[in-house]
Amino acid sequence: QRMVSLNICNNFRLTGEQFHMFKDKFAILKKLDCFRCEGLTDENLCTLLRCLSKVESVKLSGTDYKGAGLSDLSSVWPNLEEVDLSDCKSLTDEGLDNIFRISGNKVKSVYVDFCSVTLSCGSSRKVI
């Protein structure tokens, strides 16, 4: 059986430096929960996110996700339905816009509670 869900929440020591070794395993993930993995850098989060092609739900709340590291990706998450970016204090408007762009603007729910985005990105009408 292949892993389709990965829950690594509240793992304060995880930096994500090892993610590149598991790229083939991450490609089939449908759910990723990194809630409060405060040791994950934006760079390592982006390395992980680049591997996800079948993902439906991503929870990055309470991480250092900024999202600018995904600016060069094209639409790679056609199945994405939900993204939780709550309490991502470093989240930028560009990072939020990258989420919409990468999902082909098909994402249904995006949570940005306690973030400092201005919602000036072109896709802000979908943010809840």
Secondary structure, 3 states (H helix, E strand, C coil): CCCCEEECCCCCCCCCCCHHHHHHHHCCCCEEECCCCCCCCHHHHHHHHHCCCCCCEEECCCCCCCCHHHCCCCCCCCCCCEEECCCCCCCCHHHHHHHHHHCCCCCCEEECCCCCCCCCCCCHHHCC
